[in-house]
Amino acid sequence: MSEDKFDAIIVGAGIAGSVAAYVLAKAGANVVVIERGNFAGSKNMTGGRLYAHSLEKIMPGFAGKAPLERKVIKERVSFLTEDSGVTLDYTGFRAQMPHEESYTVLRSPFDRWLMEQAEAAGAQWIPGTRVDEVITEDGKVVGVQADGESLEANVVILADGVNSLLGEKLGMVKPIKANAAAVGVKELLELHKDKIQNRFNLKDHEGACWLFAGFPSNGKMGGGFLYTNQSSLSLGVVCGLQHIESSSKTVPQMMEDFKNHPLIRPLIEGAQLREYSAHVVPEAGINMLPELVRDGVIIIGDAAGLCLNLGYTIRGMDLAVTSGEAAALTVLHAKERNDFSKTGLSSYQTLLDESYLMKDLKQYQKLPLFLENPRIFNHYPKMAADFMADLFTVDGTPAKPLYQKVMSCCQKGGYLNLIKDAICGVRAI
C-alpha cells in the first residue's frame, strides 16, 4: 500500500462518480477518482437527456455554466410500423423553475466539465488507468490495485458502469441476465443548427426528445430515440438482450432500417456521421439492484442498475447524480464517526430510500415485466396505425360510424388481450 490513505477512492468518472467526488472534495475530504479513459466522458458517446432537479440541488445555477445542448420543450412518442407512424406530441412553453427543466446533453463534454468541477473543489484525478482489483483484508474493502500500484482508502466507491466487473468480483453484483438489460446503438449525426431548428420547429436553445416503439426494434422489446443537440442529432435503437437471438434482424440492421424509415429519413437528410457506439443499458429497475453496501465499499450509478425506462421517457442521469451525492454524504457521515463498516455506511441505503430515487423505482417495479409483452411492440403500433389510416381515408365508400372503426381495430387484436393488457398496464404504472 502507498503511504497516503484516502477518505474515498472512486472508480469511474461518469456522472455518478464525478458528483460523488465533487460533494466529497467540497466538504474537504481527501478523494481520488480513477478513470480508465483518457478523460472523463471519453467512453460516453453521443448523448441523452438530463433532468436538472438532482444536479440543481447540488450545483445551483449549473445550467448557466455547463456545456448543455438544448432545453427540452418538445416531447414526442411515436408508434411505428414499416411504412407509417402515429405520434403523440406535446410542446410546453410555460415558464419552469430550474429544478423542473431538462436538457439534451452530449456526455463527452458534459462529463469532462463535471469532473473539472470536482477537481476545482479539490478532488484528485487519475485518468487513463484501469483498476484491476479491489483489495480486501479480513472481508473489508481497504483499497484498489491499479496499474501495479496499490492505493488505500477508508471507502471505495464503485461507479464503473452497468457491467461492474469489480462488483462481480466482490460478489455484490450478479452477472447481467439477458432479461435485465438491453443493447443500445447510438449515432451522433452532425447537422447545421438552422436545419435542426427548421425541421423540428425550434428556436435557439430549444430542444426536442422523441421516443419510438415498434418498428425500430423489429417489434421486440426496446425502441428508438432521437434527441436534438445544438448542431447534431443523437439517434439510436435499443433492443432487449433476450430478444436479439430470435430477431430476424441484427441490431445494426435495426439501426439502418430505422434511419431509412419514411418518418426519420427526412429529419436526418444531409447529416454526417461523427460518432458510433454501442453499449449495454440496465432495464430491470429495482429488480436488478445489487448489494449496495459492504464493509468499506459502496456501489452507485449504472453499476447499481439505477435506470428507469418508462416507455415515454428514459431516466438514468438524474438517478446517477442522486446516488453519487448519497454515497458522498454517507462517507462524510462515516468519517465523523470513524466507522466504515457496512453498518457505518448503511445511511447510503437510507438516503436512497428517503429520496425520490427509490420511491420511483418501487413505483415502477412491475413495469419491466409488463414491457416483456410482445404485443406492446408488435401488435399495438400496427393497430394504432391501422385505426388512424382508416379514420383519415376517404375512398368514396359509405362512411362507418366511429365506434365501428374502433371496434374493428380492437377485434383484430382480441378483446380479451386488450382488457388483460390494459389491466396489467395500469397496475404496472
URCORPE-V863986 format. One record per run of one state. SS is the DSSP state (A for helix, B for strand, O for the rest). FROM is the first residue (numbers start at 1). LEN is the number of residues. If there is no record, write none. Layout:
# URCORPE-V863986
SS,FROM,LEN  SS,FROM,LEN
This chain:
# URCORPE-V863986
O,1,4  B,5,7  O,12,3  A,15,12  O,27,4  B,31,4  O,35,13  B,48,4  O,52,1  A,53,6  O,59,3  A,62,3  O,65,5  B,70,11  O,81,4  B,85,7  O,92,6  A,98,3  O,101,1  B,102,4  O,106,1  A,107,15  O,122,2  B,124,3  O,127,4  B,131,7  O,138,2  B,140,7  O,147,2  B,149,10  O,159,6  A,165,6  O,171,7  A,178,3  B,181,10  O,191,2  A,193,7  O,200,6  B,206,9  A,215,3  O,218,4  B,222,7  O,229,3  B,232,9  A,241,4  O,245,6  A,251,9  O,260,5  A,265,4  O,269,3  B,272,11  O,283,2  A,285,4  O,289,4  B,293,2  O,295,2  B,297,3  O,300,1  A,301,4  O,305,3  B,308,2  O,310,4  B,314,2  O,316,1  A,317,21  O,338,9  A,347,8  O,355,1  A,356,8  O,364,3  A,367,4  O,371,3  A,374,4  O,378,1  A,379,14  O,393,9  A,402,12  O,414,1  A,415,14  O,429,1
